[in-house]
Amino acid sequence: MQSYTIGQAARLLGVSPDTARRWADAGRVVTHRDEGGRRLIDGRDLAAFSVEVGQGAHREDGEPYTSARNAFPGIVTAVELGDVAAKVEIQAGPHRLVSLLTREAVEELELEVGMQATARVKSTSVHIDRT
């Protein structure tokens, strides 16, 4: 399972590293240390926490989140595979994006809950890039 540093988690959650550290210190998200002493968050834990964080629609300063571009880096929070089609959900900061794509595409990208991915939006299509 992929793990994320506090800085990586902060970027995926759309907050500052200091905010992510405070949340970890307060026990809102579980961390563990690697051999080098860095604090890490397991991907599945970060995925669950990102859904919780995504429920709020404003940053700490009260300003709404906006996107100047159509690329949303985030964390995969759900993957549902059908016989032919699949549904992938990504939490990108406060944004929940859902993409319907082929099962084959999901398998080729090896998408799973807890991994980092980027949703790219053009018109009504959402494309997923594994990062």
N, C-alpha and C positions, 0 to 999 in steps of 0.2 A: 504494500500500500504506500502510495506517495505521501510524504510529509512536507509541510511548508514551514519556512521560517516566519518569525513575526512580521518581518518586512514584506515577504511575499503574501502572507495572509492579509496584511493591511491593504496592499494594492488590490487584491481580489475583492475585499470587502468595501473598497472605496473610502477608506479612512486613513489617518496618519499612523505611522508605526507606534507613536506614543499612545494613541487611542487603543490600538490592538494590544499593546503591553498592559495598559490599565485594565482592559477587559480580562486578560489572562491572569493578572495579579488578583483581580476580584473573583476569579473562579468561574467566570461566565463561559470560558472555553478552556478545555483541558490541554496542558502542554506537557512535554517531556524533554529531556536534554539528550543531545547526541554526544558522541565521544569527545567532541571539541567544546562541549559546554553550551552550545547554542540551544535556545528553546525552540522546539518544533511542535507543530499541531498536526495530528493525523488527518489525512484527507477526508475521511468519512465524518470526523468530528467537525472539521471546518465546513463541510457541506451542510451539515445540520445547523450549525451556528449561523451560516450565511443566510439560511432561510429565515431564521429568527430576526437577524439584523435587517433583512430586506423588508420586513413588515413595516418599518418606519420609512417615511418618504422624504426626510430632511436630514441634512448634515448636522453636526454638532452646533454649528453657528446659526442654524435655523433656515439657511438658504436651501431651496430645492436642488436636487441633483439634476444636471443637464448633461447632454452629450453633444459635443461639437462634431463628432464623427459617427460613423455607423458601425464601429467595431466595439464589441463589448467583451473584454476579457473577464473571465469569471471562473466558477467552479461548477462542475457537473453535479446536479443534485438528484437527478432521476434519469433512468434509462429503461424504457419499456420496449421490448422486442416482440413483434408479431411475426407471422409467417413470412411476410414480404416487406411490411413497413415497420417503422420504429418511431418512437417519440423520445426526444432528448430535452431535458430541462437544464438551464444554466442560470445560476444566480450571479449576477454581475453587479456588485454593490447593491443598491436598492432595486435593481431591475431583474425581473424574472422573465427569461426568454424561453420559448418553447419552439422546437423545430420538429417538423414531421419530415422524415427522410427514409431512405430505404434501409432495410436491415443490413444489406451488404455494406453500405457506407459506414454504418455504425461499427460493424465488425472489422472493416478495413482500418478505421481510425482507432480501434480497440478502446472505444469510449466506455468508461465506467464511472460510477459515483465516486466523487472525491478527487477526480483528476482535473487539472487546469485545462481550459479550452476557451476559445474565443468565438462568440456568435457574431456573424457579419450579416447585417440587415440591408437588403435592397428591395424597395417597394414592399411587397408582402412576403418575400422569401427570406428565411433565416438560414444562413450557411454556417457550418461549424468547422473551425480550424483547430486541430490539436496543437497545443503549444507545450 
